[in-house]
């Protein structure tokens, strides 16, 4: 998610081995599969106790930390791909009781959050891809902030606290901004080696956007 080495801005970086459209296709495919594992996790974890759900959420956070700051094998290659999907599954299982509650009690808020997330991601991705300005320097700070926000929002929801709609709005905007930066980076600097960590960052941003909108719409 927050792979932020100086390679972002190196002029002597190796040229990409695939076209931008191919790279985007690979990234979006990984994001879609990760979201699928996350959705599967919510089904698996829908009847979990809050204590068990918290344990899976903390495991997911730990795995995100590892993929962000550990060795390259957690960001490049088949093992890194497996790690992304396992992380998404753990986060989904942890969210199971929360999603189950909204699916039975506040279905309208859940539907609005899904629709709003789809519209936001489409708009932010398009903006990032079309912008001519290079936004790579914003990737590190935004990645760290969005990662922290992801941890905060999921843990807070599991412990039964009500997140302020204004805080949710701030997290929503920051996560959307990171998607803009990710797609801008993909177009201007991305290589095949960036596929998995870009997909991880986009996946985390989508989870953040969804949870933020879920809280905002449920607060109406």
Residue pairs with C-beta under 8 A, 6 or more apart in sequence:
1 64
1 67
1 68
1 143
1 146
1 147
1 197
1 200
1 201
1 204
2 68
2 69
2 139
2 140
2 143
2 144
2 147
2 197
2 201
3 68
3 75
3 194
3 197
4 139
4 140
4 143
7 13
8 136
8 137
8 139
8 185
8 189
9 136
9 137
9 189
13 189
13 191
14 191
15 191
16 23
16 190
16 191
16 192
17 191
17 192
18 26
18 191
18 192
20 186
20 187
20 190
23 186
23 190
23 191
23 192
23 194
23 195
24 129
24 183
24 186
26 192
26 195
27 186
27 190
27 195
27 198
27 199
27 202
30 81
30 84
30 195
30 196
30 199
31 199
31 202
31 203
31 206
33 85
34 84
34 85
34 87
34 88
34 199
34 200
34 203
35 88
35 203
35 206
37 85
37 86
37 88
37 89
37 92
38 88
38 89
38 91
38 92
38 95
38 203
38 207
39 92
40 89
40 92
41 56
41 88
41 89
41 90
41 91
41 92
41 93
41 94
41 95
41 96
42 92
42 93
42 95
42 96
42 99
42 100
43 96
44 89
44 92
44 93
44 96
45 52
45 53
45 56
45 92
45 93
45 94
45 95
45 96
45 97
46 96
46 97
46 99
46 100
47 96
47 97
47 100
48 56
48 93
48 96
48 97
49 97
50 97
50 158
50 159
50 160
53 93
53 94
53 95
53 96
53 97
53 98
53 158
54 94
54 155
54 158
54 159
55 94
56 90
56 91
56 93
56 94
57 90
57 91
57 94
57 95
57 154
57 155
57 158
58 94
58 155
59 90
59 94
60 87
60 88
60 90
60 91
60 94
60 154
61 150
61 151
61 154
61 155
63 83
63 86
63 87
63 90
64 87
64 147
64 150
64 200
64 204
66 74
66 83
67 74
67 75
67 80
67 83
67 84
67 87
67 197
67 200
68 143
68 147
73 79
73 80
74 80
74 83
75 196
75 197
75 200
76 193
76 196
76 197
77 196
80 196
80 197
81 196
84 196
84 199
84 200
84 203
87 200
88 203
91 154
91 207
94 154
94 158
95 154
95 157
97 158
98 157
98 158
99 110
102 109
102 110
102 214
102 218
103 110
106 218
108 217
109 214
109 217
109 218
109 220
110 214
112 213
112 217
113 210
113 211
113 213
113 214
113 217
114 210
116 209
116 213
116 217
117 206
117 209
117 210
117 213
120 172
120 176
120 179
120 209
120 213
121 176
121 179
121 205
121 206
121 209
123 176
124 176
124 177
124 179
124 180
124 183
125 179
125 180
125 183
126 183
127 180
127 183
128 135
128 179
128 180
128 181
128 182
128 183
128 184
128 186
128 187
129 183
129 184
129 186
129 187
131 180
131 184
133 184
134 184
134 188
135 180
135 181
135 184
135 185
136 181
136 184
136 185
136 188
136 189
138 177
138 181
139 178
139 181
139 182
139 185
142 174
142 177
142 178
142 181
143 178
143 201
145 174
146 171
146 174
146 175
146 178
146 201
146 204
146 205
146 208
147 204
149 171
149 174
149 175
149 208
150 204
150 207
150 208
152 171
153 163
153 168
153 171
153 208
153 211
153 212
153 215
154 207
154 211
156 163
157 163
157 211
157 215
162 215
162 219
163 215
165 215
165 216
165 219
168 211
168 212
168 213
168 215
168 216
168 219
169 212
169 216
171 208
171 212
172 208
172 209
172 212
172 213
172 216
174 208
175 204
175 205
175 206
175 208
175 209
175 212
176 205
176 209
178 201
178 205
179 202
179 205
179 206
182 198
182 201
182 202
182 205
185 194
185 198
186 194
186 198
190 198
